[in-house]
């Protein structure tokens, strides 16, 4: 067998999870999601040491509580009137949308308005960093400060002088560079970008009309898609991040869009989507690499790579021409721990614990990270992913391993693997028989 030939016939999740996820038409997991999220938001509102997080929790706890009560009502309706519309899939989609609005968009707008009115505790540092990058891009042609300019800042401000993102991220800071008001807060534009990317992804995956599928398949498709959307929107780690910082959400949404386009056999567009994500943040680059390998199995590697590699490179060239040293300081030296200041990202994952607790711990953690990367590379070489489902699972588990082993990381980065792994079942196609560059020997072996 050469690659993932049986993947199209294999469910991306084990049967116990499928059984739980379909219990009471999906409402059982909905109830657990919203109930646990209510508790999480309430605890955050009371105990968090970050003031933007506390403000988010106070609003989001109410939104999650209302969603919990709504699902309880749906369960009661389902029990007494199984055909009631309010207990059906359409109502679940509505509750998901309203919950995202109340737990992510509402606190985001509230904090943006408070900030515009003078509150200084209504945004995380990344919001300021992106907006400063937008101002520098507008005024100097590059979003980055050079090492000398950062060194000249007061010590307490040097961390904010760094822009550890790709040049495209500064676009979200441009509105604030033009006018200072609540709707130019970079989080507002992060939310707009996230919403647009997710909407296109959902439309792409629902392009096959439900009437063209057997009823059971259509129901499973929509249920899996709803669960994937919930993981990228109402899951607390995503709602909290969007409301208080937000820069990761459009990157995540573009990754999900790229994988959705791959699932619908549009490799060129998938490359463009992941290329835009890669022009924003490095987290999209591993996904781009796996997508290129997927493209090679369909004789479309060049089409995927054109966007996946071309767009990030095109974004880097102007910054390199204006000030290559500033680009290197922000994009390479600082993330690798060789900047004038160190990153505050220090969540207690294995990589960080090893780096701080063992002699030569950073070398040990780096070696483990490299070993994980080599293992994934060997897997890609020996069994390249032939379906979008397999591609997404490799990306999800690969990023999970990387986040766990990086010496400097954040708890919030888990939103990437969590959303990717939940998105995978939504990419399963009723007929998923790719045209591959290599023959499918497993099919011949089975027929023999």
C-alpha positions in Angstrom: 0.0 0.0 0.0 1.4 3.4 -0.9 -0.6 6.0 0.9 -4.0 6.8 2.5 -6.0 5.0 0.0 -8.5 3.6 2.5 -8.9 7.0 4.2 -12.0 8.0 2.2 -13.8 4.9 3.5 -12.5 5.3 7.1 -14.2 7.5 9.7 -11.9 10.2 11.0 -13.1 9.7 14.5 -13.4 6.4 16.6 -16.8 5.0 17.1 -17.2 6.0 20.8 -16.9 9.7 19.9 -19.3 9.3 17.0 -21.8 7.7 19.3 -21.5 10.5 21.8 -21.6 13.2 19.2 -24.8 12.0 17.7 -26.6 11.4 21.0 -29.9 13.2 21.1 -29.2 14.5 17.6 -26.0 16.2 18.7 -27.8 18.1 21.6 -26.0 16.1 24.3 -22.6 17.4 23.3 -24.0 20.9 22.7 -25.3 20.9 26.3 -21.9 19.8 27.7 -20.1 22.4 25.6 -22.2 25.3 26.7 -22.4 24.2 30.3 -18.7 23.7 30.7 -18.1 27.0 28.8 -20.4 28.8 31.3 -18.3 27.5 34.2 -15.0 28.4 32.4 -16.2 32.0 31.6 -17.5 32.5 35.2 -14.2 31.3 36.7 -12.3 33.6 34.3 -14.4 36.6 35.3 -13.5 36.0 38.9 -10.0 34.7 39.0 -8.1 35.9 35.8 -5.2 38.2 36.4 -5.6 39.7 32.9 -8.2 42.5 33.0 -9.4 42.0 29.4 -10.0 38.3 30.2 -12.0 39.2 33.3 -14.2 41.6 31.3 -14.7 38.9 28.6 -15.7 36.3 31.3 -18.4 38.6 32.8 -20.2 39.0 29.5 -19.5 35.5 28.0 -20.7 33.7 31.1 -24.2 35.1 30.5 -24.1 34.2 26.8 -23.1 30.6 27.5 -25.7 30.3 30.3 -28.4 31.4 27.9 -27.2 28.9 25.3 -27.2 26.1 28.0 -30.8 26.9 28.9 -31.7 27.0 25.2 -30.3 23.5 24.6 -32.1 22.2 27.7 -35.3 23.5 26.1 -34.4 21.7 22.9 -33.9 18.5 24.7 -37.3 18.7 26.4 -38.9 19.5 23.1 -37.2 16.6 21.4 -38.4 14.3 24.1 -42.0 15.3 23.9 -42.2 16.4 20.2 -39.4 14.7 18.3 -40.4 16.4 15.0 -40.3 19.9 16.5 -38.3 22.4 14.4 -36.9 24.1 17.5 -35.1 20.9 18.3 -33.7 20.3 14.8 -30.5 21.1 13.1 -31.6 24.6 11.9 -32.2 25.6 15.5 -28.7 24.3 16.5 -27.1 26.5 13.9 -29.1 29.5 15.1 -28.1 28.9 18.7 -24.4 28.5 17.6 -24.6 31.9 15.8 -26.2 33.7 18.6 -23.8 32.2 21.1 -20.8 33.4 19.1 -22.4 36.8 18.9 -22.9 37.0 22.6 -19.7 35.4 23.8 -17.2 36.8 21.2 -18.6 39.6 19.2 -20.5 41.4 22.0 -17.5 41.5 24.4 -15.2 42.4 21.6 -17.4 45.4 20.6 -17.8 46.4 24.3 -14.1 46.4 24.9 -13.4 48.2 21.7 -15.8 51.0 22.6 -14.5 51.2 26.2 -10.9 51.4 24.8 -11.9 54.2 22.4 -13.4 56.1 25.4 -10.1 56.0 27.2 -10.0 52.6 29.1 -6.4 51.2 28.9 -7.3 47.7 30.2 -9.5 46.6 27.4 -7.1 45.0 25.0 -4.2 42.5 25.1 -0.7 43.6 24.0 -1.0 41.9 20.6 -3.8 44.4 19.6 -1.4 47.3 20.2 1.4 45.5 18.4 -0.7 45.0 15.3 -2.0 48.5 15.3 1.6 49.9 15.7 2.7 47.7 12.9 -0.1 49.2 10.7 1.1 52.7 11.5 4.7 51.9 10.7 3.6 50.2 7.4 1.7 53.3 6.4 4.5 55.7 7.4 7.7 53.8 6.6 6.8 51.0 4.3 7.6 48.2 6.8 5.8 47.1 9.9 9.0 46.4 11.7 11.4 48.4 14.0 15.1 47.7 13.6 17.2 46.5 16.6 18.6 49.9 17.2 15.2 51.5 17.3 13.9 48.9 19.7 17.0 49.3 22.0 16.3 53.1 22.1 12.8 52.5 23.6 12.4 52.5 27.4 13.0 49.0 28.8 9.3 48.6 29.7 8.2 49.3 26.1 10.8 47.2 24.2 8.6 44.1 24.1 5.8 46.1 22.4 8.4 47.3 19.9 8.6 43.8 18.4 6.2 42.6 15.7 6.6 38.8 15.7 4.2 38.3 12.8 4.5 38.1 9.1 4.1 41.4 7.2 0.5 40.8 6.2 -0.7 41.0 9.7 -0.1 44.8 9.7 -3.0 45.2 7.3 -5.4 44.7 10.2 -3.7 47.7 11.9 -4.1 50.0 9.0 -7.7 51.3 9.9 -6.4 52.4 13.3 -3.5 54.2 11.6 -6.1 56.2 9.6 -8.6 57.1 12.3 -8.8 56.4 16.0 -12.3 55.1 16.9 -13.9 51.9 18.2 -14.5 50.3 14.8 -10.9 50.7 13.7 -9.8 48.5 16.6 -7.8 45.7 15.0 -10.0 43.1 16.8 -13.0 44.3 14.8 -11.2 43.5 11.6 -9.9 40.2 12.9 -13.6 39.3 13.5 -14.6 40.4 10.0 -11.8 38.4 8.4 -12.7 35.4 10.5 -16.4 35.6 9.6 -15.7 35.9 5.9 -13.3 33.0 5.8 -15.6 30.7 7.8 -18.6 31.7 5.7 -16.8 30.8 2.4 -15.6 27.6 4.0 -19.1 26.5 5.0 -20.5 27.5 1.6 -17.8 25.4 -0.2 -18.5 22.3 1.9 -22.2 22.7 1.4 -21.9 23.1 -2.3 -23.2 19.6 -2.8 -27.0 20.1 -2.4 -28.5 18.1 0.5 -31.1 16.8 -2.0 -28.4 15.1 -4.0 -27.3 13.0 -1.1 -29.1 10.3 0.9 -30.9 11.8 3.8 -28.6 10.1 6.4 -25.4 11.3 4.6 -26.8 14.9 4.3 -27.6 14.9 8.0 -24.2 13.6 9.0 -22.5 16.2 6.8 -24.3 19.1 8.3 -23.9 17.8 11.8 -20.1 17.4 11.4 -19.9 20.8 9.8 -21.8 22.5 12.6 -19.4 20.8 15.2 -16.4 22.1 13.2 -17.8 25.7 13.2 -18.5 25.5 16.9 -14.9 24.5 17.5 -13.7 27.6 15.7 -16.2 30.1 17.2 -18.0 29.3 20.4 -15.3 27.2 22.0 -14.1 29.4 24.9 -10.5 29.4 23.8 -11.5 30.8 20.5 -14.2 33.2 21.7 -11.9 34.6 24.5 -9.0 35.0 22.0 -11.1 36.9 19.5 -12.6 39.2 22.0 -9.3 40.1 23.8 -6.5 39.7 21.2 -7.8 38.1 18.1 -4.8 37.8 15.7 -4.9 34.0 15.6 -8.6 33.7 14.6 -8.3 34.9 11.0 -5.2 32.7 10.5 -7.2 29.7 11.8 -10.2 30.5 9.7 -8.1 30.7 6.6 -6.5 27.4 7.4 -9.9 25.8 7.7 -11.0 27.5 4.4 -7.9 26.1 2.7 -8.7 22.6 3.9 -12.4 23.0 2.9 -11.3 24.0 -0.6 -9.0 21.0 -0.7 -11.9 18.7 0.3 -13.9 20.1 -2.6 -11.0 19.5 -5.0 -9.9 23.1 -5.6 -6.2 22.9 -5.1 -5.3 26.2 -6.6 -7.7 28.1 -4.4 -6.6 26.0 -1.4 -3.1 27.2 -2.0 -4.2 30.8 -2.2 -6.1 30.6 1.1 -3.3 29.0 3.0 -0.9 31.5 1.3 -2.9 34.4 2.7 -2.7 32.8 6.2 1.0 32.3 5.8 1.4 35.9 5.0 -0.1 36.7 8.4 1.5 34.2 10.8 4.0 31.4 10.8 1.5 29.0 12.3 0.0 28.5 8.8 3.3 27.4 7.3 3.2 23.8 8.5 -0.4 23.5 7.2 0.9 24.9 3.9 3.6 22.2 3.7 1.2 19.4 4.3 -1.3 20.8 1.8 1.5 20.9 -0.8 2.2 17.2 -0.2 -1.5 16.5 -0.6 -1.4 18.5 -3.9 1.4 16.3 -5.1 -0.8 13.2 -4.8 -3.3 14.8 -7.1 -0.8 16.2 -9.6 -1.6 19.7 -8.4 1.4 20.3 -6.2 2.5 23.3 -8.3 -0.9 24.9 -8.2 -1.0 24.6 -4.4 2.6 25.8 -3.9 2.1 28.8 -6.2 -0.2 30.4 -3.6 1.0 28.7 -0.5 4.6 29.8 -1.0 4.2 32.7 -3.4 2.0 34.9 -1.3 4.1 34.8 1.9 7.2 35.4 -0.1 5.5 38.3 -1.9 4.6 39.8 1.5 8.1 39.5 2.8 9.9 41.1 -0.2 8.8 44.7 0.4 9.8 44.5 4.1 13.1 43.0 3.2 13.8 45.7 0.7 13.0 48.5 3.1 14.9 47.1 6.1 16.1 43.5 6.1 17.7 43.8 9.5 14.4 44.9 11.1 12.7 41.9 9.4 15.3 39.5 10.7 15.1 40.9 14.2 11.3 40.6 14.4 10.5 37.5 12.4 13.6 35.3 13.3 15.7 36.5 16.2 12.8 37.3 18.6 10.7 34.1 18.1 13.9 32.0 18.5 14.7 33.7 21.8 17.6 35.8 20.5 16.0 39.3 20.6 16.7 42.2 23.0 13.9 40.9 25.2 12.4 37.4 25.6 8.9 36.4 24.8 6.5 36.2 27.7 4.9 33.1 26.2 5.6 30.5 29.0 2.6 28.2 29.4 3.5 25.0 31.4 3.6 22.6 28.5 6.3 19.8 28.4 8.7 21.8 26.2 8.7 24.8 28.5 9.0 22.6 31.6 11.9 20.7 30.1 13.6 23.9 29.0 13.4 25.4 32.5 13.9 22.4 34.8 16.7 20.4 33.2 20.3 21.2 32.5 20.7 22.2 28.9 16.9 22.0 28.9 16.4 24.3 25.9 18.6 22.0 23.8 16.7 18.9 25.0 13.4 20.6 24.2 14.7 21.7 20.8 15.9 18.2 20.0 12.5 16.7 20.9 10.8 19.3 18.7 13.1 18.5 15.8 12.5 14.7 16.3 8.8 15.3 16.1 9.2 17.3 12.9 11.4 14.5 11.4 8.8 11.9 12.4 6.0 13.9 10.6 8.3 14.4 7.6 8.9 10.6 7.4 5.2 10.0 7.6 4.5 12.5 4.8 7.2 10.8 2.6 6.1 7.3 3.2 2.3 7.8 3.3 1.4 11.2 1.8 -2.1 12.3 2.6 -4.5 11.7 -0.3 -7.6 13.2 1.2 -8.4 16.5 2.9 -9.4 14.5 6.0 -6.0 12.9 6.3 -4.3 16.2 5.6 -6.2 17.9 8.4 -5.5 15.2 10.9 -1.8 15.4 10.2 -1.9 19.2 10.6 -3.9 19.0 13.8 -1.7 16.3 15.5 1.5 17.9 14.2 0.6 21.3 15.6 -0.4 19.7 18.9 3.0 18.1 19.2 4.8 21.3 18.2 2.9 23.4 20.8 3.6 20.8 23.5 7.3 20.7 22.8 8.1 24.4 22.0 10.1 26.0 24.9 8.1 29.2 24.6 4.4 28.8 23.8 1.0 29.9 24.9 -2.1 28.0 26.1 -4.2 29.9 23.6 -2.3 28.3 20.7 -4.2 25.1 21.4 -7.1 26.6 19.4 -5.3 25.5 16.2 -5.1 21.8 16.8 -8.5 21.7 18.6 -10.3 23.4 15.7 -8.4 21.4 13.0 -9.1 18.0 14.6 -12.8 18.9 15.0 -12.9 20.2 11.5 -11.7 16.9 10.0 -15.0 15.0 10.0 -16.7 17.8 8.1 -14.3 17.3 5.2 -15.4 13.7 4.6 -16.9 13.6 1.2 -19.6 11.0 0.1 -17.4 10.1 -2.9 -13.8 10.8 -2.2 -11.7 9.1 -4.8 -8.8 11.4 -5.7 -7.0 11.4 -8.9 -3.5 10.6 -7.7 0.0 10.8 -9.2 0.7 7.3 -7.9 -1.4 4.2 -8.5 -3.6 2.8 -5.7 -2.0 -0.6 -5.3 -4.3 -1.4 -2.3 -7.3 -1.5 -4.5 -5.6 -4.0 -6.8 -4.5 -6.1 -3.9 -8.0 -6.2 -2.5 -9.5 -7.2 -5.8 -6.9 -9.9 -6.3 
